[in-house]
Amino acid sequence: MNRLFEIQVKLLNKINTCEDNSSRDHSLDWERIHLVSCAKVGELLALKRGENAELAAIACSIHDYGRILSGKQNNHAEEGYGPAKEFLAETGYFNEEETEMLSQAVRNHSSKEKVGTWLEEIVKDADVLDCYQYGMPLEREEQRKRLSFIVKELVG
């Protein structure tokens, strides 16, 4: 199997150890669906933009790792950096540079108003588009701006 499959299996197993209760900001069902569908959106965006589709899909799969662990939306990106880095390192599938790139994408994905690396930008865009496709509210102006740019990029 490929690295994306292996990472998603490990993430789904991790989610299965979490408690799904009313104190979570998003249900564990949402976390499961979002990690898989966001990965596919990220892969397609990477292919369109000429970037590494595998790394993009993996980054999109793990981008909400902080929220998966804590159940809380507030500051989940920043708080997910260390645990995501540790999770990736423990898999043995990534070199140091890849681990850092992926972990930074986790850390920076909520800063939708800032422009980051190609990987961070794909994660931000895939996150917005995936939330939109499932009817999740885009409450911040920078999310709505990103959505507008992504739609123009994809449909002209």
Order of alpha helices (4+ residues) and beta strands (2+ residues): alpha-alpha-alpha-alpha-alpha-alpha-alpha-alpha
